[in-house]
């Protein structure tokens, strides 16, 4: 199973800045490519994400035209590698100077409720959707110093979207390692590729084990 390059997209006041943002904010999210129907099915079963392989919090930085772009991110995948939730704190410096927090969830979400963000069960903050595409919906909020401080002090981040069945879909992400990723050096391209390959191999192993288990069960049923 391969990986897709996912775009974190920022919205600015002018059309020109918006077009520029679309070009500079392409980063590796680490989510496996999958049909939209698979995303919806997996996202509505958060228990599947509990045992899924993880990269944890990590930072990537790149030069995009006249801007320096850094993203601190974490991605929750289902056991089969499908995206459950991805969160990215984006800092852009240069011709464009902006900071935002973006959350990516599977499609088939109710748009008006947005995504509710809570840190350690505290007061929730609504994050409005920026756009929905066939494979995901993206919500965005301006990133503040107070928000960063809360994330550094926190233990768990819970992001709740509402699916098309009008049921809440809360996903908990541990904040362990967040401060180190945010304040530390960016992950090199080679190290990131190595981590992603390890993640991919782990998911392939799980898929092979699940297939063998199913085949063994089918053989046992025929024998009976």
Phi, psi and omega in degrees: 000131183267174180248150179248149175275117185258138182264126165271126187244130178256147177251126180243172187295319184258155179297323181297315180292326178296314179298320179295319181296321179299329182276333185267341189256051173258116183223161178282115177270333178086015180269138180285145178289139179199153178298154182302323181297323179294319178302313184296318181295314183291323184292335180274007177229071186301339180298332180294336183281344186299319183261011183284150178295150185225150170264340183076196179280134176207158182242136173238144177228146179207162176260118180240105184056242182260023184232145171262123184242124175236138180228123172261122191218162176212141184230132175257124180247152171283171182302330180272003177097000181282148178294130172256308176204138174231137179233137181220131174260115190252128176239123179240128180227138181141230176296325175250130178236112184199151175229136179211161173244129180236144178235130177250130178229166178298166178287192181061042176256153170281125188285312185305320182292340184064204177244130179268126179250127178229141176245118180053039176072012179285191180298132182284150175238125180282135175244117183284147177290138176268316180195158173236136178238173183303329185256351182190161170245141184239127176248152185215145174217151177295133181273125181246164177297323179296322179294317179298317180298319180295320179294322180292325181278339188284168177253317182223144175248127178244126180243120185241119173250164180249121183279179185292345176273006182066028179254136177295142180234078182283135177236124181263131178238124178293140177267007175298128180090354182296311183300317179298320179290319184292315184272344185273188180283154178289151177287135179289158181299322181292319179293319179296317179298321179296316180295319180293324178294319178297319178296317180297317179297321179296317179294322179295321178297317178297320179295318179296319179295319179294320179294318180295320179298319179293317179297318179296320179295321180293319179296318180296321180293321179292322180296327179283000000 
